[in-house]
Amino acid sequence: MNDFIMLTGEAAEANTGGGLLLLVIQIGILGLLLYFMMIRPQKKQQKQMQAMLSTLEKGDSVVTTSGFYGVVIDVMDEVVIVEFGNNKNCRIPMKKSAITDIEKSNKEA
């Protein structure tokens, strides 16, 4: 009877070690899925946005995060001055990060 108890104890210890390894593998797979489905696309989108904002120039038409359409009057490091509407007196400084879309001006025409 003692031999049976010792054998089941050893089997239980072997099961626990294998279960722990399986758990570590599953957590690793979930971590990889999280990276490829959430983190990597977000970083790719941030790089695209930075590339778009680095090409910002005077005269470009922009759309802000609040949905306003305007024309860039001046570009600085982190701030741009945007003119909104037909009123030439409506010039507002804003952060570059507030710009969501850029339409390049046609300087060739």
Secondary structure as UniProt FT lines:
FT   HELIX           2..34
FT   HELIX           35..39
FT   HELIX           40..54
FT   TURN            58..59
FT   STRAND          61..64
FT   TURN            65..66
FT   STRAND          69..75
FT   STRAND          79..84
FT   TURN            88..89
FT   STRAND          91..95
FT   HELIX           96..98
FT   STRAND          99..103
//
